[in-house]
Amino acid sequence: QVQLVESGGGLVQPGESLRLSCAASGIFIGDYAMGWYRQAPGKERELVARIGARAHTNYADSVKGRFTISRDDPKNMVYLLMNSLKPEDTAVYYCRADLVFSTTYYWGQGTQVTVAS
């Protein structure tokens, strides 16, 4: 059974930092492109950051220079370091795994990030 379990969310003030973690089981993430998505209330889910199987990264314009995605394949973990958080970063953050050269993908259950003073 494939599981992606996110952790590290919480309530922070503007300007603070958080690091999200995604622990994968049932798959080896080395075979997957990994991504972080977010969904704010009343909005569609959007891509935040993505890291390919060979570690190429891409980011949403809104988070460039503030967020960093990384992966640790031996540990089957993916991370999202979020600096200089803004209220508009408030959302549920989801981890996603996309099998390379396939249409197969998996979602985690999400972790809430709230940025408020």
Secondary structure, 3 states (H helix, E strand, C coil): CCEEEEECCEEECCCCCEEEEEEEECCCHHHEEEEEEEECCCCCCEEEEEECCCCCEEECCCCCCCEEEEEEHHHCEEEEEECCCCHHHCEEEEEEEEECCCCCEEECCCEEEEECC
